[in-house]
């Protein structure tokens, strides 16, 4: 079953949308924790071209 789940995740990757961008990781993590507490939506902090981006994970994108 794990192979099937992995294959499906490669075919249909999770939709991500950028929420905010910060110059350092600690600010991005602080914002991500507050965003999660307020909205309950999963977020991730990823390196961006300048600083760090906070992105929502999953769900539908408009």
Backbone as JSON, one array per atom type, in Angstrom:
{
  "sequence": "XXXXXXXXXXXXXXXXXXXXXXXXXXXXXXXXXXXXXXXXXXXXXXXXXXXXXXXXXXXXXX",
  "N": [[0.8, -1.21, 0.0], [1.99, 1.32, 0.71], [3.53, 1.91, -1.57], [1.63, 2.45, -3.52], [0.39, 4.73, -2.45], [2.56, 6.5, -2.52], [3.01, 6.62, -5.28], [0.61, 7.8, -6.14], [0.84, 10.26, -4.85], [2.89, 11.38, -6.31], [1.73, 11.65, -8.81], [-0.42, 13.34, -8.29], [0.34, 15.98, -6.84], [0.36, 17.8, -3.71], [-1.51, 20.77, -3.49], [-0.1, 23.97, -3.25], [0.02, 27.25, -1.88], [1.36, 30.47, -1.67], [1.61, 32.31, 1.32], [2.96, 34.25, 2.84], [6.12, 36.06, 3.03], [9.33, 36.13, 4.52], [12.34, 37.65, 5.89], [14.02, 36.1, 7.56], [14.34, 32.8, 9.07], [13.27, 32.43, 11.67], [11.28, 34.4, 12.0], [9.52, 33.59, 10.01], [8.74, 31.05, 10.94], [7.48, 31.74, 13.34], [5.31, 33.25, 12.35], [4.06, 31.21, 10.87], [3.25, 29.44, 12.88], [1.38, 31.04, 14.25], [-0.48, 31.45, 12.19], [-1.36, 28.83, 11.75], [-2.57, 28.36, 14.24], [-4.68, 30.2, 14.15], [-6.15, 29.6, 11.79], [-6.14, 26.83, 11.41], [-5.15, 25.51, 9.23], [-2.8, 23.55, 7.44], [0.59, 24.47, 7.17], [3.75, 25.27, 5.62], [7.21, 26.06, 5.95], [9.45, 27.24, 3.7], [12.6, 27.58, 1.99], [13.13, 30.51, 0.06], [13.75, 32.56, -2.87], [14.61, 34.97, -1.82], [15.0, 35.0, 1.43], [12.51, 33.38, 3.44], [9.61, 31.51, 2.67], [6.19, 31.23, 3.58], [3.88, 28.75, 3.15], [0.63, 27.51, 2.34], [-0.57, 24.18, 2.61], [-2.02, 21.68, 0.65], [-5.57, 21.34, -0.05], [-7.83, 23.31, -2.1], [-6.91, 25.39, -4.83], [-7.5, 28.68, -5.92]],
  "CA": [[0.0, 0.0, 0.0], [2.79, 2.54, 0.67], [3.97, 2.22, -2.93], [0.49, 3.05, -4.2], [0.24, 6.09, -1.93], [3.67, 7.28, -3.04], [2.77, 6.84, -6.71], [-0.47, 8.78, -6.27], [1.33, 11.58, -4.44], [3.71, 11.91, -7.41], [0.82, 12.02, -9.89], [-1.28, 14.44, -7.84], [1.01, 16.62, -5.7], [-0.46, 18.7, -2.89], [-1.54, 22.16, -3.97], [0.47, 24.92, -2.3], [-0.09, 28.65, -2.25], [2.18, 31.29, -0.79], [0.87, 33.18, 2.23], [3.81, 35.38, 3.23], [7.55, 35.87, 2.87], [10.07, 36.79, 5.59], [13.78, 37.65, 5.65], [14.73, 35.04, 8.28], [13.54, 31.61, 9.37], [12.55, 32.53, 12.93], [10.06, 35.17, 11.76], [8.63, 32.76, 9.21], [8.2, 30.0, 11.8], [6.55, 32.39, 14.26], [4.09, 33.54, 11.59], [3.43, 29.94, 10.51], [2.57, 28.93, 14.08], [0.19, 31.88, 14.48], [-1.43, 31.18, 11.11], [-1.94, 27.52, 12.04], [-3.46, 28.49, 15.39], [-5.87, 30.97, 13.78], [-6.93, 29.03, 10.7], [-6.17, 25.38, 11.45], [-4.66, 24.98, 7.96], [-1.4, 23.12, 7.45], [1.5, 25.37, 6.48], [5.15, 24.87, 5.62], [8.18, 27.13, 5.76], [10.42, 26.77, 2.71], [13.52, 28.62, 1.51], [12.72, 31.2, -1.16], [14.88, 33.25, -3.49], [15.06, 35.92, -0.8], [14.4, 34.71, 2.71], [11.73, 32.17, 3.62], [8.2, 31.66, 2.32], [5.22, 30.42, 4.31], [2.93, 28.28, 2.16], [-0.4, 26.57, 2.78], [-0.4, 22.87, 1.99], [-3.27, 20.97, 0.41], [-6.76, 22.13, -0.34], [-8.04, 23.76, -3.47], [-6.39, 26.72, -5.14], [-8.43, 29.42, -6.77]],
  "C": [[0.85, 1.28, 0.0], [3.25, 2.91, -0.73], [2.87, 2.89, -3.72], [0.31, 4.5, -3.75], [1.34, 7.0, -2.46], [3.47, 7.6, -4.52], [1.68, 7.88, -6.92], [-0.01, 10.18, -5.87], [2.22, 12.2, -5.51], [2.83, 12.36, -8.57], [-0.01, 13.25, -9.55], [-0.65, 15.11, -6.63], [0.06, 17.57, -4.97], [-0.37, 20.11, -3.45], [-0.97, 23.06, -2.88], [0.22, 26.34, -2.81], [0.65, 29.48, -1.21], [1.31, 32.22, 0.03], [1.67, 34.43, 2.54], [5.27, 35.03, 2.99], [8.28, 36.71, 3.92], [11.57, 36.69, 5.35], [14.54, 36.55, 6.4], [13.77, 33.95, 8.74], [12.73, 31.77, 10.65], [11.26, 33.33, 12.79], [9.05, 34.34, 10.98], [7.97, 31.67, 10.06], [7.19, 30.58, 12.78], [5.23, 32.7, 13.55], [3.34, 32.26, 11.26], [2.68, 29.35, 11.7], [1.3, 29.72, 14.38], [-0.88, 31.61, 13.44], [-2.12, 29.84, 11.34], [-2.93, 27.61, 13.2], [-4.76, 29.21, 15.03], [-6.75, 30.25, 12.77], [-7.07, 27.52, 10.76], [-5.69, 24.73, 10.17], [-3.19, 24.64, 8.07], [-0.56, 24.1, 6.64], [2.91, 24.79, 6.52], [6.01, 26.1, 5.4], [9.26, 26.58, 4.83], [11.35, 27.91, 2.32], [13.02, 29.21, 0.19], [13.95, 31.89, -1.75], [15.47, 34.3, -2.56], [14.33, 35.61, 0.49], [13.65, 33.38, 2.73], [10.27, 32.45, 3.33], [7.37, 30.74, 3.21], [4.14, 30.05, 3.3], [1.88, 27.4, 2.81], [-0.23, 25.29, 1.99], [-1.75, 22.22, 1.84], [-4.41, 21.91, 0.14], [-6.83, 22.54, -1.79], [-7.44, 25.14, -3.66], [-7.35, 27.4, -6.09], [-7.74, 29.99, -7.98]]
}
